[in-house]
Amino acid sequence: MYRSLTSPFALLSLGLLPAWLGAASLALQRSEPLPLLAPAALSALAIVAHGWLARVAPARDPFILPVAVMLTGLGLLSIARTAPNFLQRQTLALVVAFAAMLAVCSRRDRLRWLRRFKYTWLIAALALLLASLAFGVNPSGAGARLWLNIGRFFVQPSELLRLLMIAFLAAYFAQRAMHSGELLPEARPSASFNRRSLAPTIAMGVIAMAMLVIQQDLGAASLLVITFAFMLYLATGDARLPLGLAIGLGLAAVAGYFLSARVAQRLSIWLNPWGDPQGGAFQIVQSLIALASGGLLGQGINQGRPGYVPAVHTDFPFVMIGEELGLAGALAVLAGFAALILRAWRVGLRSGDRYGSLLAGGIAAALATQVFIIIGGNIGLLPLTGVTLPFISYGGTSLVVSYFMIGLLIRLSADAAEGRPMSAARAVDPLAQRTELAAGRAMRLSAAWLAALALGTGYWSIVRGPELVVRLDNPRRLEAELATFRGAIYARDGVLLAYSSCAGAPQPLTPCAARRGSQSATPRYERRYPLPEAAPAFGYYSQRYGVSGLEAFADATLRGSRTWLDDFLHRPRRGSAITATLDANWQRRAVAALRASPTLTNPRGAVVVMNWHTGEVLALASAPTFDPNRLEQDWERLRTDPDAPLINRATQGLYQPGLLLRWLVEAHAPMAHRAVLNQPDDFMAHLAPLNLHRPVPFELPNEATPLPATATYSETLGQGKLRVTPLRVAVTLAELAAGRPVTPTLLSSAPATQVGPPVVERSALRPFSGFAQIADNQFVGWHARIAGDLVFVLAIEMPTHDEPTLVRAIAALEGA
């Protein structure tokens, strides 16, 4: 049973399974078969390769090709998901890649063709790189020109150079090791190397590095330096050479920070990506947010938004996998790379000759370095570099070179298993023993790198995930809000005050029809306000400028609650409706009262109409106000308007009460007379119970000022410091009528208090109309009255003591 499960064909089938499952899900959601073509092509190529390898390399390592196929399938899936226009080109490159792999595996000459002409192959790669300096292009039309346009294909010479540099170094060091004294003098077994014997390799490395730096291909240059260091360590077993190169690379980075604006920017972004999340660090910040959005199990294929990460199909495919397949999918990718890299090290350790050992070790080191650099950049562990993720990123040259490496590993593993054991001379060679020990250490280092990547990915996905997904610069949050069918707000008489409808829908409360497809099919809702006169009460809801008023207070209800099952099934968020205590008729009358006088071209003031039995607010008007339907267009004007239309004067307008204060005090203490109230202690004793200095417990924010330390009757003459809001006056008047605390409310669902007759007789509370001076040549006209179950409070700012204007406003409000 175990043998059947681990047979090459069974492993290959398992490797193809993720691609088929993901492509099937994508095809069903998009209602098109195109995503299935790539895994079909991959399956056909893999089956042909399996049959061919069974003939030419039957003793090969059975895990190498299936793991590569699994990673390639995920790469094709990511391209089909994020850049479907490039899927056909990547599939054609895959055909070339498999052909190159099978060609390499078919030669049973122990790779003499690659080993013998080591200088020729390397010089050819350098020539191509030199040609790209002169004739290079960029397929996107902008950026570094790192490609050669050959017919309809773009070739990136730096990818070929890295592979052929490994082959050159392996052949060179294997040839020199025939007489180990050239690298490790027998007379001095502790010596590390012979500098003269390393001169050709250093010369070739310097030439290649110089060309890459001139081309500004810093990612390829970094890969080449680190791979070169690995090869030196594997060849000599001496850690001082690679350590020196590492120090040199660090010094080069420091020098680049001061000499190159591009290097300085990348290092600054790496050190503090949160300093400029909308500028230079946008890509890495969005990458981390995407990982956080994936969480443990991911959003699901085609359900995430990896397109918010620039160049996701080339530099950040790991992020797409992390967002849509979650931490589980990301760890599966890392496990695949770990299996491939560790099998490559295993091939090197079991190779029957030094050349095979160095070549397999160099390939393992190159793959480990490339994976560590690109994924480390994706998760902020390292600075960003423009390199591809093997087998997964879009890029034809990268894919062909990766499969060429796979072909070399398969050939080397087959040769090692076909009866070519390590020679006795090599078994006792001190250099061979030393380099074998170096290979074991390098293998453990690459395993540590992969473990660090796994921990880093888990850190951003799980530990920091909740913090990142709620960031204001997370576009997924905005998109989720736009797709929320927010609940409606009704007046007590059934009039719609606010509702959501699908963008462009002519009818109110129209939900977006469920549509299959890509990101463009995401529903978009608009918030509309049929009665903008009630804006001071219900406020506004804006993706850009936030939420206010009743929209803010009842936001959780209006947005709707979510369960884990809703998130797992990607059900659209749907809120619940609420009913306000506002009466549409009273609200219109309150607004008309503030606009009643033709002499006030820009009226300022507020009106509150309230039921003193229940505390229900029937009208809450403020002038000037705003139209929430035009908030996006008018915001800058509203924000800078000196009349402050965004301020709700009913709850936040602080006015001098003037004689209204005496009227309230005498209503509370009818037997008090002026002589008594003129005493500070007596006046404070009657003023404090009115609670005019206390904010009101209410759904909307409201203001209050503390009582003066000493207060006298002069407070009623416009000479004091006490300021009150119209809402506060209405609540105080309601409490005088009810003889108990009254809590105002804008929500009709609030429990009603017990209804009873008024404690203060209406005859004792004749309507008050009067003025208070609030500034130089500025007055506020007050009107306060109890009529039946209702409390009316009106405050209008005026430039003069204008009695006719106040009378008109009262008539418009009360219908007199």
MIMARTI-435224 format. One record per residue (C-alpha): residue in one letter; x, y, z. Coordinates in pm, whole numbers. Layout:
N
A  X  Y  Z
...
***
This chain:
816
M  0  0  0
Y  275  244  95
R  468  162  -222
S  162  235  -436
L  106  568  -266
T  471  672  -307
S  510  548  -663
P  617  820  -910
F  279  824  -1084
A  82  843  -757
L  302  1128  -637
L  259  1302  -971
S  -118  1271  -944
L  -112  1421  -596
G  103  1705  -728
L  -154  1784  -998
L  -454  1775  -762
P  -425  2131  -614
A  -409  2287  -959
W  -720  2100  -1076
L  -920  2184  -765
G  -829  2552  -782
A  -887  2576  -1157
A  -1225  2403  -1129
S  -1335  2647  -859
L  -1216  2942  -1066
A  -1387  2813  -1382
L  -1719  2761  -1202
Q  -1713  3108  -1054
R  -1625  3276  -1381
S  -1848  3050  -1593
E  -1568  2996  -1845
P  -1342  2696  -1917
L  -1022  2895  -1974
P  -875  2831  -1626
L  -895  2455  -1690
L  -671  2467  -1997
A  -352  2535  -1799
P  -381  2236  -1559
A  -483  2023  -1858
A  -166  2121  -2041
L  41  2066  -1726
S  -114  1723  -1672
A  -45  1617  -2030
L  317  1732  -2007
A  363  1565  -1668
I  223  1232  -1791
V  445  1239  -2100
A  744  1327  -1884
H  663  1044  -1643
G  653  793  -1925
W  973  918  -2079
L  1162  931  -1750
A  1055  575  -1673
R  1265  476  -1975
V  1567  705  -1950
A  1595  751  -1570
P  1405  471  -1394
A  1609  502  -1075
R  1549  878  -1034
D  1439  1044  -715
P  1058  998  -725
F  976  1318  -533
I  1152  1588  -735
L  923  1609  -1039
P  589  1578  -849
V  687  1859  -612
A  791  2081  -904
V  463  2002  -1079
M  265  2089  -766
L  439  2428  -737
T  394  2491  -1110
G  23  2415  -1084
L  -15  2673  -809
G  180  2919  -1023
L  -50  2866  -1321
L  -348  2905  -1090
S  -215  3235  -954
I  -160  3367  -1306
A  -508  3255  -1417
R  -645  3432  -1110
T  -451  3760  -1126
A  -325  3797  -1485
P  -523  3567  -1718
N  -392  3752  -2025
F  -48  3604  -1957
L  -165  3248  -1901
Q  -124  3137  -2263
R  231  3270  -2280
Q  323  3098  -1954
T  176  2772  -2081
L  390  2794  -2396
A  695  2855  -2178
L  596  2545  -1978
V  610  2333  -2294
V  963  2460  -2363
A  1057  2400  -1998
F  946  2035  -2007
A  1124  1982  -2337
A  1447  2121  -2189
M  1407  1904  -1878
L  1354  1586  -2079
A  1646  1670  -2308
V  1875  1701  -2008
C  1747  1379  -1852
S  1789  1184  -2177
R  2168  1223  -2190
R  2345  943  -2002
D  2695  1083  -2039
R  2712  1210  -1680
L  2659  1565  -1805
R  2991  1579  -1988
W  2839  1820  -2243
L  2783  2072  -1962
R  3100  1995  -1770
R  3347  1990  -2057
F  3245  2322  -2214
K  3212  2515  -1891
Y  3389  2829  -2020
T  3191  2823  -2344
W  2855  2808  -2170
L  2945  3081  -1922
I  3088  3314  -2186
A  2773  3263  -2394
A  2561  3365  -2096
L  2778  3672  -2039
A  2744  3759  -2407
L  2366  3746  -2381
L  2380  3965  -2072
L  2604  4210  -2258
A  2356  4211  -2546
S  2075  4300  -2306
L  2280  4601  -2193
A  2281  4727  -2550
F  1954  4596  -2691
G  1749  4515  -2381
V  1378  4585  -2360
N  1110  4577  -2093
P  789  4391  -2190
S  580  4640  -1993
G  729  4932  -2186
A  875  5099  -1875
G  1136  5015  -1615
A  1470  4836  -1632
R  1548  4679  -1972
L  1647  4330  -1860
W  1503  4122  -2146
L  1600  4034  -2501
N  1319  4017  -2755
I  1376  3702  -2960
G  1089  3658  -3200
R  771  3657  -2992
F  952  3556  -2674
F  1131  3760  -2411
V  1447  3607  -2263
Q  1605  3730  -1940
P  1980  3655  -1962
S  2039  3701  -1588
E  1836  3384  -1519
L  2054  3182  -1760
L  2369  3338  -1619
R  2296  3220  -1265
L  2239  2861  -1377
L  2547  2851  -1600
M  2757  3015  -1327
I  2665  2724  -1098
A  2755  2474  -1369
F  3084  2654  -1435
L  3185  2667  -1069
A  3090  2302  -1013
A  3298  2190  -1316
Y  3590  2415  -1229
F  3613  2310  -863
A  3563  1944  -949
Q  3852  1961  -1198
R  4081  2134  -951
A  3988  1883  -680
M  4144  1601  -885
H  4457  1723  -713
S  4319  1842  -386
G  4634  2028  -304
E  4536  2295  -549
L  4248  2388  -323
L  4358  2231  3
P  4734  2165  13
E  4805  1820  151
A  5094  1957  349
R  4866  2195  524
P  4531  2023  563
S  4403  2311  774
A  4465  2560  498
S  4153  2688  332
F  4234  2745  -34
N  4489  2833  -293
R  4420  3188  -408
R  4572  3140  -750
S  4338  2850  -823
L  4037  3069  -739
A  4140  3356  -964
P  3939  3244  -1274
T  3620  3200  -1070
I  3660  3537  -900
A  3726  3702  -1235
M  3415  3553  -1391
G  3208  3645  -1085
V  3332  4006  -1086
I  3256  4045  -1457
A  2905  3907  -1414
M  2841  4120  -1105
A  2962  4436  -1277
M  2729  4379  -1570
L  2431  4316  -1344
V  2503  4627  -1136
I  2536  4840  -1451
Q  2201  4699  -1563
Q  2060  4783  -1216
D  1935  4428  -1175
L  2001  4431  -802
G  1791  4122  -732
A  1986  3906  -976
A  2313  4052  -845
S  2223  3960  -487
L  2128  3606  -591
L  2453  3565  -780
V  2668  3681  -488
I  2498  3454  -235
T  2504  3154  -469
F  2871  3221  -543
A  2939  3224  -168
F  2760  2891  -125
M  2963  2735  -406
L  3290  2855  -255
Y  3193  2710  80
L  3088  2377  -73
A  3410  2356  -277
T  3657  2447  -2
G  3472  2377  322
D  3614  2704  451
A  3359  2949  592
R  3587  3250  570
L  3532  3303  198
P  3151  3315  205
L  3166  3515  527
G  3386  3769  353
L  3142  3788  64
A  2853  3835  305
I  3037  4120  476
G  3114  4268  136
L  2746  4246  39
G  2652  4425  361
L  2907  4699  299
A  2778  4734  -55
A  2427  4780  80
V  2548  5051  319
A  2738  5224  38
G  2434  5195  -188
Y  2222  5358  82
F  2436  5672  59
L  2519  5662  -312
S  2200  5533  -475
A  1857  5686  -424
R  1694  5360  -534
V  1885  5148  -282
A  1825  5407  -10
Q  1452  5402  -76
R  1430  5023  -62
L  1626  5004  262
S  1419  5282  420
I  1097  5106  321
W  1226  4782  468
L  1326  4944  796
N  996  5133  836
P  722  5040  586
W  456  5212  798
G  619  5552  754
D  492  5592  397
P  213  5336  343
Q  58  5528  53
G  386  5609  -118
G  703  5408  -161
A  595  5142  91
F  253  5089  -68
Q  349  4754  -222
I  488  4592  91
V  212  4732  315
Q  -56  4595  83
S  134  4265  71
L  120  4232  449
I  -248  4333  457
A  -321  4065  196
L  -158  3798  412
A  -353  3923  713
S  -677  3909  512
G  -613  3541  436
G  -596  3439  798
L  -569  3067  864
L  -780  2916  584
G  -793  3202  335
Q  -1069  3384  153
G  -1108  3111  -108
I  -1014  3097  -475
N  -1132  3412  -655
Q  -1268  3554  -329
G  -966  3756  -218
R  -839  4081  -363
P  -468  4018  -442
G  -492  4265  -730
Y  -448  4546  -479
V  -81  4439  -452
P  113  4581  -751
A  294  4321  -967
V  130  4039  -776
H  170  3788  -1062
T  547  3844  -1092
D  693  3954  -759
F  414  3865  -511
P  238  3540  -612
F  307  3405  -263
V  82  3682  -130
M  -201  3580  -360
I  -175  3223  -229
G  -161  3349  129
E  -473  3562  87
E  -692  3312  -97
L  -562  2986  54
G  -463  3129  390
L  -172  3042  612
A  -242  2675  540
G  -186  2728  167
A  122  2944  223
L  277  2681  450
A  198  2415  188
V  398  2616  -66
L  688  2649  177
A  668  2277  251
G  687  2208  -123
F  998  2421  -159
A  1146  2260  152
A  1092  1913  6
L  1245  2013  -327
I  1547  2185  -175
L  1618  1912  78
R  1590  1645  -194
A  1839  1846  -399
W  2082  1848  -105
R  2023  1475  -68
V  2111  1421  -435
G  2435  1612  -382
L  2532  1416  -73
R  2467  1085  -250
S  2632  1175  -576
G  2904  940  -692
D  3144  1213  -805
R  3249  1555  -692
Y  3104  1735  -993
G  2756  1596  -929
S  2783  1680  -562
L  2880  2040  -628
L  2624  2085  -906
A  2334  1948  -700
G  2447  2147  -396
G  2470  2464  -606
I  2119  2411  -741
A  1985  2350  -390
A  2160  2663  -264
A  2032  2869  -559
L  1672  2758  -504
A  1692  2817  -128
T  1843  3162  -179
Q  1586  3265  -439
V  1291  3146  -229
F  1430  3313  84
I  1493  3646  -89
I  1161  3680  -270
I  931  3549  5
G  1139  3728  268
G  1075  4049  73
N  704  3971  52
I  671  3940  429
G  905  4226  523
L  1182  4002  650
L  1421  4133  383
P  1427  4436  152
L  1226  4396  -166
T  1417  4271  -472
G  1289  4209  -819
V  1336  3833  -844
T  1087  3563  -932
L  954  3284  -715
P  1065  2959  -888
F  787  2768  -1068
I  518  3009  -943
S  592  3362  -1067
Y  504  3465  -1418
G  815  3458  -1635
G  907  3226  -1919
T  1284  3235  -1872
S  1253  3170  -1500
L  1026  2870  -1564
V  1255  2719  -1829
V  1564  2763  -1609
S  1384  2613  -1309
Y  1288  2303  -1504
F  1639  2281  -1646
M  1757  2258  -1286
I  1495  1989  -1221
G  1628  1797  -1520
L  1982  1817  -1384
L  1868  1695  -1042
I  1674  1405  -1192
R  1971  1305  -1404
L  2211  1327  -1110
S  1978  1130  -881
A  1938  857  -1145
D  2314  837  -1201
A  2377  812  -827
A  2126  527  -794
E  2246  335  -1098
G  2561  197  -942
R  2802  488  -935
P  2901  494  -567
M  3157  732  -424
S  3512  624  -509
A  3739  497  -233
A  3989  774  -301
R  3721  1037  -257
A  3596  868  60
V  3929  931  233
D  4000  1266  65
P  4016  1532  340
L  3873  1792  103
A  3578  1564  17
Q  3512  1504  384
R  3535  1872  458
T  3301  1974  175
E  3054  1703  270
L  3043  1854  617
A  2994  2198  456
A  2703  2062  249
G  2534  1934  565
R  2570  2273  730
A  2443  2453  420
M  2144  2221  410
R  2061  2306  771
L  2099  2676  695
S  1852  2655  407
A  1610  2465  633
A  1643  2744  891
W  1567  3001  622
L  1248  2822  527
A  1147  2792  892
A  1199  3168  932
L  973  3229  633
A  704  3007  784
L  722  3191  1117
G  717  3531  947
T  415  3437  739
G  231  3312  1047
Y  318  3630  1234
W  152  3857  976
S  -137  3620  905
I  -237  3538  1263
V  -59  3750  1524
R  -79  4086  1346
G  -369  3991  1121
P  -656  4146  1323
E  -465  4473  1347
L  -386  4494  975
V  -727  4408  832
V  -891  4707  1005
R  -636  4960  882
L  -792  5252  699
D  -559  5195  402
N  -691  4842  355
P  -895  4870  32
R  -1069  4541  111
R  -1235  4710  404
L  -1372  4982  179
E  -1489  4725  -72
A  -1664  4525  198
E  -1844  4840  311
L  -1948  4923  -44
A  -2090  4571  -77
T  -2288  4599  247
F  -2664  4629  206
R  -2707  4876  489
G  -3038  4881  673
A  -3291  5158  615
I  -3392  5430  860
Y  -3765  5501  883
A  -3951  5784  1050
R  -4223  5696  1301
D  -4487  5761  1033
G  -4319  5521  785
V  -4141  5783  576
L  -3801  5670  450
L  -3521  5880  593
A  -3222  5679  464
Y  -3180  5364  258
S  -2931  5173  42
S  -2980  5062  -316
C  -2762  4900  -577
A  -2560  5166  -756
G  -2762  5299  -1049
A  -3086  5130  -946
P  -3384  5367  -989
Q  -3595  5205  -716
P  -3522  5238  -343
L  -3408  4940  -137
T  -3294  4751  -448
P  -3035  4482  -367
C  -2766  4402  -620
A  -2837  4084  -814
A  -2600  3797  -741
R  -2353  3770  -1028
R  -2073  3532  -1094
G  -1741  3648  -1216
S  -1434  3838  -1123
Q  -1370  4125  -891
S  -1567  4365  -1114
A  -1889  4182  -1022
T  -1866  4285  -657
P  -2192  4458  -555
R  -2179  4832  -497
Y  -2443  5009  -290
E  -2525  5378  -261
R  -2670  5549  45
R  -2959  5783  -28
Y  -3156  6032  184
P  -3508  6121  65
L  -3561  6375  348
P  -3234  6571  369
E  -3401  6818  608
A  -3358  6552  878
A  -2980  6533  831
P  -2905  6685  1175
A  -3076  6381  1328
F  -2972  6087  1111
G  -2636  6238  1009
Y  -2453  6090  713
Y  -2273  5776  601
S  -1968  5814  378
Q  -1685  5580  285
R  -1451  5875  268
Y  -1566  6104  547
G  -1701  5862  804
V  -2034  5830  985
S  -2229  6070  1205
G  -2563  6114  1373
L  -2804  5825  1408
E  -2612  5649  1129
A  -2314  5633  1364
F  -2505  5545  1680
A  -2690  5253  1517
D  -2403  5156  1287
A  -2376  4799  1418
T  -2745  4733  1356
L  -2751  4906  1018
R  -2441  4719  898
G  -2557  4383  1031
S  -2379  4121  1236
R  -2153  3848  1099
T  -2079  3490  1197
W  -1779  3280  1101
L  -2006  3086  866
D  -2105  3406  685
D  -1739  3491  636
F  -1652  3137  530
L  -1931  3130  269
H  -1869  3494  166
R  -2229  3588  220
P  -2289  3957  155
R  -2338  4165  466
R  -2699  4274  516
G  -2805  4512  789
S  -3133  4559  970
A  -3366  4857  948
I  -3435  5091  1238
T  -3724  5327  1309
A  -3652  5675  1438
T  -3881  5876  1662
L  -3880  6161  1411
D  -4208  6263  1258
A  -4162  6377  897
N  -4432  6642  928
W  -4290  6795  1246
Q  -3940  6784  1097
R  -4052  6981  793
R  -4228  7236  1012
A  -3916  7274  1227
V  -3706  7342  918
A  -3968  7585  787
A  -3958  7773  1119
L  -3586  7838  1079
R  -3644  7964  725
A  -3958  8163  802
S  -3814  8514  785
P  -3721  8660  447
T  -3486  8900  625
L  -3254  8615  728
T  -3092  8505  405
N  -2866  8257  589
P  -3057  8157  904
R  -2873  8000  1194
G  -3040  7825  1482
A  -3210  7507  1597
V  -3549  7355  1683
V  -3635  7063  1911
V  -3982  6910  1935
M  -4012  6641  2200
N  -4275  6430  2376
W  -4227  6502  2746
H  -4398  6175  2846
T  -4170  5938  2655
G  -3867  6149  2569
E  -3919  6077  2198
V  -3775  6353  1979
L  -4020  6430  1698
A  -3811  6697  1530
L  -3446  6796  1548
A  -3355  7075  1309
S  -3040  7282  1270
A  -2955  7567  1033
P  -2752  7598  826
T  -2737  7230  746
F  -2620  7010  458
D  -2755  6769  202
P  -2610  6423  278
N  -2685  6319  -81
R  -2418  6567  -196
L  -2166  6514  80
E  -1888  6393  -153
Q  -1927  6694  -382
D  -1973  6956  -110
W  -1737  6834  162
E  -1458  7089  117
R  -1708  7375  106
L  -1890  7241  412
R  -1566  7191  601
T  -1441  7546  542
D  -1774  7732  561
P  -1755  7987  849
D  -2122  7917  929
A  -2025  7555  1016
P  -2317  7367  855
L  -2176  7036  981
I  -2234  7145  1341
N  -2567  7033  1486
R  -2681  7345  1667
A  -2966  7159  1838
T  -2720  6947  2036
Q  -2392  7142  2011
G  -2495  7504  1976
L  -2421  7675  2308
Y  -2631  7989  2361
Q  -2672  8246  2638
P  -3016  8169  2790
G  -3088  8523  2907
L  -3438  8570  3043
L  -3521  8212  2949
L  -3316  8114  3253
R  -3536  8321  3486
W  -3846  8165  3329
L  -3711  7815  3396
V  -3603  7898  3752
E  -3940  8050  3834
A  -4116  7748  3679
H  -3916  7524  3909
A  -3973  7750  4212
P  -4295  7945  4153
M  -4289  8099  4503
A  -3940  8240  4463
H  -3909  8613  4405
R  -3636  8830  4267
A  -3504  8948  4600
V  -3446  8590  4710
L  -3299  8477  4380
N  -3057  8768  4383
Q  -2871  8599  4666
P  -2595  8369  4521
D  -2666  8077  4750
D  -3040  8091  4695
F  -3003  8132  4320
M  -2763  7835  4294
A  -3000  7623  4504
H  -3277  7680  4249
L  -3050  7668  3940
A  -2861  7343  4007
P  -3169  7110  4001
L  -3245  7222  3646
N  -2932  7031  3532
L  -2862  7287  3263
H  -2491  7228  3318
R  -2509  6855  3247
P  -2485  6683  2904
V  -2794  6492  2800
P  -2784  6111  2772
F  -2868  6094  2402
E  -2781  5909  2080
L  -2602  6217  1944
P  -2307  6400  2099
N  -2414  6712  2287
E  -2245  6992  2473
A  -2281  7158  2815
T  -2093  7415  3023
P  -2032  7388  3397
L  -2216  7611  3640
P  -2022  7924  3734
A  -1850  7913  4071
T  -2078  8196  4183
A  -2401  8268  4004
T  -2655  8544  4068
Y  -2963  8681  3908
S  -2737  8860  3657
E  -2716  8527  3470
T  -3070  8595  3352
L  -2977  8935  3211
G  -2725  8815  2955
Q  -2429  8897  3177
G  -2337  8545  3292
K  -2120  8260  3167
L  -2373  7978  3153
R  -2446  7845  2803
V  -2712  7590  2705
T  -2814  7391  2398
P  -3172  7383  2266
L  -3184  7008  2339
R  -3078  7068  2700
V  -3352  7330  2743
A  -3610  7090  2594
V  -3511  6809  2831
T  -3516  7043  3133
L  -3859  7166  3036
A  -3980  6807  2988
E  -3850  6713  3333
L  -4031  7011  3487
A  -4352  6892  3326
A  -4307  6527  3417
G  -4164  6579  3763
R  -3901  6312  3700
P  -3590  6257  3486
V  -3665  6230  3116
T  -3421  6064  2877
P  -3456  6189  2520
T  -3425  5939  2238
L  -3421  5922  1860
L  -3499  5549  1845
S  -3859  5440  1873
S  -3747  5100  2002
A  -3635  5260  2328
P  -3868  5164  2617
A  -4130  5429  2685
T  -4163  5573  3034
Q  -4491  5566  3224
V  -4736  5828  3102
G  -4901  6055  3358
P  -5045  6404  3395
P  -4805  6699  3402
V  -4671  6797  3742
V  -4640  7163  3643
E  -4970  7306  3531
R  -4966  7445  3181
S  -5118  7769  3305
A  -4809  7821  3521
L  -4587  7770  3219
R  -4698  8030  2975
P  -4499  8022  2650
F  -4171  8206  2669
S  -4047  8423  2386
G  -3751  8648  2438
F  -3398  8747  2341
A  -3050  8713  2482
Q  -2742  8892  2358
I  -2475  8639  2266
A  -2208  8872  2122
D  -2159  9227  2000
N  -2467  9307  1792
Q  -2565  8937  1792
F  -2875  8801  1960
V  -3054  8470  1999
G  -3430  8461  1992
W  -3570  8196  2225
H  -3910  8031  2227
A  -4005  7755  2474
R  -4347  7606  2533
I  -4536  7300  2654
A  -4843  7222  2445
G  -5025  6903  2530
D  -4773  6620  2531
L  -4513  6817  2337
V  -4227  7043  2428
F  -4119  7308  2177
V  -3782  7482  2191
L  -3669  7725  1923
A  -3345  7925  1909
I  -3265  8160  1619
E  -2949  8367  1587
M  -3023  8724  1471
P  -2821  9037  1400
T  -3080  9256  1579
H  -3356  9235  1838
D  -3601  9121  1566
E  -3938  9043  1723
P  -4129  8992  1393
T  -3886  8727  1274
L  -3926  8532  1596
V  -4306  8555  1570
R  -4299  8420  1213
A  -4079  8131  1316
I  -4310  8040  1605
A  -4611  8052  1376
A  -4441  7828  1118
L  -4348  7577  1389
E  -4671  7559  1587
G  -4912  7639  1305
A  -5056  7939  1485
***
